[in-house]
Amino acid sequence: MIIKLWHRRRIQQKQHPIIAVMSVLFVTCIVAFPLGAAETPLKNVTLMPLWEPQTQFAGFYVALDKGIYKQHGINLNILKAGPGHSPAEVLEKGAADFAIFWLTTALQHRSAGTELVNLAQIIQRSSMMLVSKKTSGIKTIDDMDDKKVGLWEGDVSIPPRTLFARYRIKVREVRQSQTVNLFLRGGIDVASAMWFNEYHS
């Protein structure tokens, strides 16, 4: 019995330094990381989309809704885009940290001296299309020569105009609104369209 009691006392004596060290560490942790301390503040970041909320930007909005940006320390604010809102102007004025451009637009501004950095080329193939009715007889690019072609305003008109210049065809440009009504009514022979939007409407 004495041996057993002595053994217990030895264990208790050996535990004292360990308990003391643990106590010091616990106090240190409380001082360094007080209970209820605020988390690391999120970094405010602003994104300017190319256009109004639609399927091509779904990933940005879904990630925002699911809190994925905050998981990575980012408090993202997606600005209002659409008619009258130029991503290039917003970015150059410093009102946005990041913006979504057409590649042709970015190249145009870069060649003009704007210091832009292409962080990610998310879309590998353009969704823009030039469509015509089967009854129009337009089956090739050359068939559009001297035809009425609807073009949107702004930078989005750069790709089709580049196409016309490359194939040396002259079209009669007609300003196209945000609908395809003019095309459906026969006001133009060819209309600008997006694969994910007008083409399926």
LUMSE-967612 format. One line per 4 residues: number of its first residue (from 1); their letters; for each residue x, z, y of N, C-alpha, C. Coordinates in steps of 0.02 Angstrom, whole numbers. Atoms other than C-alpha are relative to their C-alpha. Example, Ala and Ser with C-alpha at 12.3 -4.5 7.8 and 13.67 -1.06 7.14 Angstrom:
2
1) as) 45:0:-59:615:390:-225:45:0:60; -42:-3:-59:684:357:-53:-39:37:55
This chain:
201
1) miik) 41:0:-61:0:0:0:43:0:63; -43:-2:-60:139:41:121:30:-68:13; -31:67:-7:221:-123:87:-50:-49:30; 51:46:-25:61:-214:118:-14:13:74
5) lwhr) 12:-16:-70:31:-122:280:58:-21:43; -60:21:-37:209:-155:336:1:-76:8; 3:73:-3:185:-336:294:-50:-23:53; 50:18:-50:30:-342:400:26:11:70
9) rriq) -28:-15:-66:122:-261:544:51:-53:20; -50:51:-15:262:-389:529:-36:-64:23; 38:60:-19:133:-529:538:-27:7:71; 27:-12:-66:53:-449:690:55:-5:53
13) qkqh) -55:2:-48:223:-429:774:23:-72:12; -20:70:-7:264:-611:740:-52:-40:40; 53:37:-35:97:-666:813:2:12:75; 1:-17:-71:125:-580:981:32:-53:43
17) piia) -31:51:-42:249:-709:1050:-41:-64:1; 40:61:3:138:-851:989:-61:5:46; 59:-12:-42:-16:-776:1073:20:-2:73; -23:-2:-69:85:-747:1231:13:-71:26
21) vmsv) -14:69:-20:145:-927:1235:-64:-39:10; 64:35:-6:-31:-992:1205:-37:22:63; 33:-25:-61:-96:-882:1346:30:-32:62; -33:32:-57:34:-952:1465:-21:-72:7
25) lfvt) 20:70:-1:-10:-1129:1415:-72:-8:25; 70:3:-20:-195:-1094:1438:-8:9:75; 3:-12:-72:-169:-1024:1613:28:-61:38; -30:59:-32:-57:-1172:1656:-49:-58:2
29) civa) 49:54:3:-191:-1294:1599:-56:10:50; 53:-15:-47:-322:-1206:1704:21:-15:71; -25:13:-67:-213:-1217:1858:9:-75:12; -13:72:-8:-163:-1398:1828:-63:-41:-4
33) fplg) 62:37:10:-334:-1456:1769:-59:48:4; 55:-48:-8:-467:-1339:1840:-64:-26:-30; 64:18:30:-634:-1338:1752:-45:-31:53; 46:32:-47:-758:-1455:1834:34:-42:52
37) aaet) -37:41:-49:-622:-1550:1926:-27:-71:0; 26:68:-7:-675:-1721:1990:44:-49:-38; -37:52:35:-626:-1873:1888:37:-44:50; -37:46:-43:-507:-2003:1956:-49:-46:35
41) plkn) 48:42:-36:-603:-2096:2092:6:-74:-20; 1:71:19:-655:-2274:2051:26:-43:57; -25:47:-50:-574:-2419:2141:-56:-48:19; 53:44:-23:-700:-2513:2247:24:-72:2
45) vtlm) -18:71:4:-694:-2700:2212:-62:-42:14; 56:44:-18:-803:-2839:2282:10:-70:-27; -3:68:30:-842:-3003:2194:-52:-44:34; 45:50:-29:-918:-3157:2275:-12:-56:-50
49) plwe) 14:54:48:-1004:-3272:2148:-3:-68:36; 5:68:-27:-1016:-3459:2172:-71:-16:21; 70:17:-13:-1206:-3462:2171:-44:60:-15; 48:-53:14:-1363:-3360:2148:4:23:-73
53) pqtq) -3:-25:69:-1382:-3252:1991:-33:-49:-48; 27:44:52:-1404:-3369:1842:46:4:-60; -33:-9:65:-1341:-3395:1666:76:-8:3; -72:10:-1:-1167:-3455:1714:38:63:22
57) fagf) -32:-63:-21:-1132:-3282:1789:-25:60:-40; 31:-54:38:-1223:-3181:1656:50:53:-21; -50:-48:23:-1064:-3100:1593:17:53:51; -16:-47:-54:-1026:-3021:1761:-55:53:9
61) yval) 57:-45:-11:-1200:-2946:1780:-12:45:-60; 9:-40:60:-1213:-2887:1600:53:56:-3; -54:-50:0:-1044:-2800:1612:-13:54:53; 16:-48:-53:-1101:-2718:1775:-55:47:-23
65) dkgi) 57:-40:24:-1264:-2659:1696:20:49:-54; -21:-42:55:-1176:-2587:1545:56:49:19; -50:-47:-23:-1048:-2494:1650:71:-14:-24; -66:17:27:-899:-2587:1578:54:4:54
69) ykqh) -50:-3:-54:-812:-2601:1746:21:73:15; -15:-70:-14:-826:-2414:1776:43:31:-55; -42:-25:54:-749:-2382:1606:73:-16:11; -69:20:-16:-595:-2469:1673:19:20:71
73) ginl) -18:-27:-65:-595:-2376:1838:-19:-43:59; 20:46:-53:-683:-2510:1942:-73:10:19; 68:-3:-26:-835:-2489:2052:-15:-68:32; 9:70:-21:-889:-2671:2065:-64:-10:40
77) nilk) 57:19:-41:-1003:-2736:2201:-3:-76:1; 8:72:1:-1069:-2913:2175:-41:-21:60; 33:21:-62:-1113:-2994:2340:-53:-52:-12; 53:51:3:-1263:-3105:2374:31:-68:12
81) agpg) -25:69:-6:-1224:-3288:2348:-59:-48:3; 53:51:-3:-1319:-3450:2367:7:-42:62; -3:44:-59:-1362:-3571:2507:23:38:63; -24:-31:-61:-1268:-3530:2667:53:53:-10
85) hspa) -51:-50:15:-1144:-3416:2580:59:-34:-35; -59:34:28:-972:-3492:2553:50:51:-28; -49:-46:29:-859:-3398:2431:68:-6:34; -65:10:-32:-707:-3475:2516:4:37:67
89) evle) 0:-33:-65:-756:-3411:2688:-1:76:-8; 4:-73:11:-801:-3238:2622:67:28:-22; -65:-22:25:-635:-3225:2532:53:-2:55; -50:7:-54:-532:-3287:2680:-10:52:55
93) kgaa) 14:-50:-52:-619:-3164:2798:15:71:-25; -15:-66:28:-575:-3020:2681:-61:40:-18; 62:-35:17:-757:-2978:2645:-8:7:-76; 2:-5:73:-725:-2999:2457:72:3:-26
97) dfai) -66:-4:32:-578:-2956:2344:11:-58:-47; -4:56:47:-617:-3092:2218:-59:-46:12; 54:49:-9:-722:-3250:2222:3:-51:-56; 4:52:51:-780:-3383:2101:-5:-67:36
101) fwlt) -3:66:-32:-736:-3561:2152:-10:-55:-52; -10:60:38:-755:-3734:2087:75:-12:0; -71:14:3:-582:-3786:2030:20:-50:54; -15:50:-51:-589:-3936:2146:2:32:70
105) talq) 1:-35:-64:-632:-3820:2291:64:40:10; -61:-40:-4:-487:-3705:2252:61:-44:14; -56:46:-11:-367:-3852:2244:0:-26:72; 6:25:-69:-432:-3916:2410:24:51:50
109) hrsa) -21:-53:-46:-408:-3749:2498:74:16:-9; -70:-14:13:-240:-3723:2415:44:-53:34; -39:54:-31:-179:-3892:2477:-2:5:77; 6:-9:-72:-239:-3843:2652:41:59:25
113) gtel) -43:-55:-21:-123:-3693:2651:-26:70:-16; 27:-65:18:-238:-3553:2591:36:26:-63; -37:-28:57:-140:-3438:2475:-49:29:-51; 46:-20:53:-252:-3430:2322:37:7:-66
117) vnla) -28:-9:67:-212:-3369:2147:-55:-8:-51; 50:12:53:-307:-3433:1996:11:53:-54; -8:-55:47:-331:-3275:1894:-26:-17:-70; 29:17:65:-439:-3348:1756:-42:-64:6
121) qiiq) 41:61:3:-511:-3517:1712:-49:11:-57; 48:-22:51:-665:-3453:1621:-36:-60:-31; 36:59:25:-759:-3618:1606:49:-57:-8; -49:52:15:-654:-3751:1522:-27:-70:11
125) rssm) 30:66:-10:-776:-3894:1549:-56:5:50; 51:-3:-53:-883:-3931:1700:-70:-11:-28; 70:7:20:-1071:-3914:1679:-38:-49:44; 33:46:-46:-1107:-4037:1818:-11:-68:-33
129) mlvs) 18:64:29:-1194:-4199:1770:-32:-45:52; 38:49:-38:-1261:-4358:1848:-49:-31:-49; 50:22:48:-1424:-4403:1763:-44:-55:30; 46:53:-20:-1539:-4553:1769:-54:-7:-54
133) kkts) 54:11:48:-1701:-4603:1684:18:-58:-46; -14:53:48:-1695:-4712:1530:-25:-67:25; 30:62:-25:-1804:-4839:1619:39:-30:58; -37:25:-58:-1677:-4859:1761:50:-55:-18
137) gikt) -50:49:21:-1559:-4967:1659:71:21:14; -67:-26:-14:-1411:-4859:1712:27:33:-63; -29:-26:62:-1304:-4831:1558:75:15:6; -71:-12:-10:-1126:-4832:1625:13:20:72
141) iddm) -18:-19:-69:-1034:-4772:1780:-6:-60:47; 3:60:-42:-1021:-4950:1846:-72:-18:19; 71:16:-14:-1211:-4965:1837:-27:38:60; 22:-39:-59:-1224:-4837:1978:18:-34:66
145) ddkk) -21:36:-61:-1147:-4960:2101:-62:-23:39; 54:18:-47:-1264:-4983:2252:-66:35:-17; 60:-37:17:-1388:-4859:2178:-6:62:45; 12:-61:-38:-1467:-4710:2266:18:60:-44
149) vglw) -24:-57:39:-1375:-4555:2205:-10:64:40; 11:-64:-33:-1430:-4380:2249:60:46:-7; -57:-46:1:-1287:-4264:2297:-17:64:38; 8:-64:-35:-1290:-4081:2342:51:4:56
153) egdv) -46:-9:-56:-1208:-4026:2502:57:46:-19; -56:-47:10:-1042:-3936:2511:51:-24:-51; -55:16:45:-897:-3927:2391:-23:-29:-67; 24:24:64:-1007:-3968:2242:-5:-76:-1
157) sipp) 2:73:-2:-1009:-4149:2301:69:-31:-11; -68:26:8:-820:-4166:2280:9:-36:-67; -10:34:64:-821:-4207:2092:-33:-68:-5; 29:67:6:-948:-4350:2098:32:-51:48
161) rtlf) -32:47:-47:-867:-4426:2253:69:-21:-25; -65:17:30:-699:-4418:2166:-10:-51:-56; 16:46:54:-778:-4506:2018:-14:-70:27; 16:65:-30:-848:-4644:2129:63:-35:26
165) aryr) -61:29:-27:-680:-4669:2212:46:-26:-55; -44:20:56:-589:-4677:2046:-23:-66:-30; 26:62:31:-703:-4814:1979:-18:-53:52; 8:48:-54:-714:-4900:2148:-72:-27:3
169) ikvr) 70:20:-8:-902:-4902:2157:-28:31:64; 31:-25:-62:-1007:-4880:2313:-73:15:-15; 69:-21:11:-1167:-4782:2299:-32:16:67; 37:-20:-60:-1301:-4745:2426:-17:75:-8
173) evrq) 8:-72:7:-1286:-4558:2445:-64:24:35; 61:-30:-26:-1447:-4461:2470:7:75:-7; -5:-73:3:-1450:-4277:2513:-52:26:-49; 44:-28:51:-1523:-4183:2365:-10:74:13
177) sqtv) 16:-71:-11:-1612:-4017:2385:13:39:-64; -12:-43:58:-1612:-3874:2260:-49:-14:-57; 47:19:54:-1749:-3958:2157:14:-73:-19; -7:70:22:-1760:-4123:2062:-63:-40:14
181) nlfl) 63:33:-15:-1927:-4171:2137:9:-71:25; -12:67:-26:-1856:-4320:2231:17:-48:-56; -18:41:58:-1783:-4386:2069:-61:-15:-43; 59:9:42:-1943:-4360:1971:-51:-47:32
185) rggi) 48:43:-36:-2043:-4452:2105:28:-70:12; -28:66:-7:-1926:-4601:2100:35:-13:66; -33:9:-65:-1844:-4570:2269:74:-16:-6; -71:16:13:-1669:-4584:2195:7:-25:-72
189) dvas) -12:27:67:-1597:-4674:2045:39:48:-44; -43:-47:37:-1471:-4541:1995:-3:68:36; 3:-67:-29:-1480:-4353:2021:58:43:-24; -50:-50:20:-1351:-4214:2019:-36:54:-39
193) amwf) 31:-50:42:-1387:-4086:1886:53:44:-34; -42:-45:40:-1313:-3938:1794:-28:2:-70; 22:1:69:-1318:-3937:1606:-43:60:-17; 36:-61:17:-1381:-3757:1600:-63:10:43
197) neyh) 56:-11:-46:-1513:-3782:1735:-45:-62:4; 44:56:-13:-1588:-3945:1799:-9:-46:-61; 4:46:57:-1549:-4045:1642:-53:21:-50; 49:-25:48:-1664:-3934:1539:-66:19:33
201) s) 62:-20:-34:-1798:-3909:1671:-51:-57:-1
